[in-house]
Amino acid sequence: MTDTWIPVESVPAESAESAAVPQERRIVTAVPGPRSQELQARRTAVVSAGVSSVLPVYIERAHGAVLEDVDGNRFLDFGAGIGVTTVGHTPARVVEAATAQSRDVLHTLFTITPYEEYVRVAELLAAHTPGDFAKKSVLVNSGAEAVENGVKIARKHTGRRGVAVLDHAYHGRTNLTMAMNYKAMPYGTGFGPFAGDVYHAPSSYPYRDGLSGAEAAARTIGYLDKVVGAADLACLVVEPIQGEGGFMVYADGFLPALQDWCTANGVVMIADEIQSGMARTGAYYASEHFGWTPDLVLTAKGIAAGFPLAAVTGRAEIMDASHPGGLGGTFGGNPVACAAAIAVFETIEEEGLLAEARRIEATLTAGLERLREKYDIIGDIRGRGAMIAIELVGSGTAETSKTPNAAAVSAIVAYAAQQGVLFLSAGTWGNVLRFLPSLRMTDELIEDALGVLDDAFASVA
């Protein structure tokens, strides 16, 4: 495979894979390199300091599971734009569909003059979200906007105001979603006042609380009954696997028990699948792993492979509670983004990407278990599919065995970046290392990254 780059749109779809970025790690300069440093200097003059970057290398092109920066360095991408490029960077089918659509219609605004692509995305969402009941959707631009609309729809349907979320949750950066987040820094500090009628209920954290699903659910329900009151609660919004909270996987039975309580009390239970949906966990939606059928499902990130698109999908009677004109927005369901989303669904099906997510889980967790045998600071390994995390803790005595070790995570992320592997941190205490690769990440690339990770742990130890 050569290093010569040909724009994907200039070659047939079947040859796009061979024309793109070589799928290998390569470091040829310091990280960041001289051109990235030049761009960083330009950036500081014109971009808000509030917009920070994990790694200030400037990406020139990307394909599959690899990023290439302006200095020619190639990085194995275990972040995928925080779960956006699930089907890979610049996948040929998506690029082709978006390019073709951009030649036909760029924008009309669906609430003025509609188009088929929006309808087709809603059909695909109805077919693939959990539940065999009648469903409807509204398309919007971002995950936070999906959360806001989900809450708005639940309030309209129930006539209630209260919104409940779980500890360690993350739901966005808008005013309402900042109030819904568990962790203030960096998402909410100094940006208040925030929206009211938001309640934070205890969650399930098996590694730290030791509770069964039934016990954790009883604790959560007790809080909702006593502190909030079901009669005032419109919705409970839950990530089936928490993202920023550290890829938390709840104890078995926790989510169905909460759904049973919500149904019995007329509360809309909403699955925030913004990071965990669209095949990432080896199922279309992570809710499926836990026997949970939510009332509403929120989709974003991976739905359009990088084009801005998000959705609220759910029970038709709840979605139809809004009056005509109550839902929508200027760019929501843009035709190019919709065309990309249709191609994403096709890619998942035709290329068997659900199985690829399960393959990644098997390879990655086996490698992480090997590392846990060597390094006792790996306290927990958890997740599903291509959404795996390790929680790092103190080493040595029983008193430090579960002490959050954020310093080790920071050091490992920095070390790996210098070697050409992009990892991300997470967790309430910053002590979780998360692995969120595209489903194009091969076993060979995973093993390469695990070797770098081993060296990083050795350097920390």
DACOR-V733510 format. One record per helix or strand of 2 or more residues. SS is the DSSP state (helix for helix, strand for strand). FROM is the first residue (numbers start at 0). TO is the last residue. Records with the same first field share a line. If there is no record, write none. Layout:
BEGIN
SS=FROM-TO, FROM-TO
END
This chain:
BEGIN
helix=7-9, 12-18, 33-45, 79-82, 91-103, 115-127, 142-157, 174-179, 205-208, 212-227, 229-231, 253-263, 285-289, 300-303, 315-318, 334-349, 352-373, 397-399, 405-418, 442-459
strand=58-63, 65-68, 73-76, 134-139, 161-165, 197-200, 232-237, 267-271, 295-298, 309-314, 377-383, 386-392, 420-421, 423-425, 431-434
END
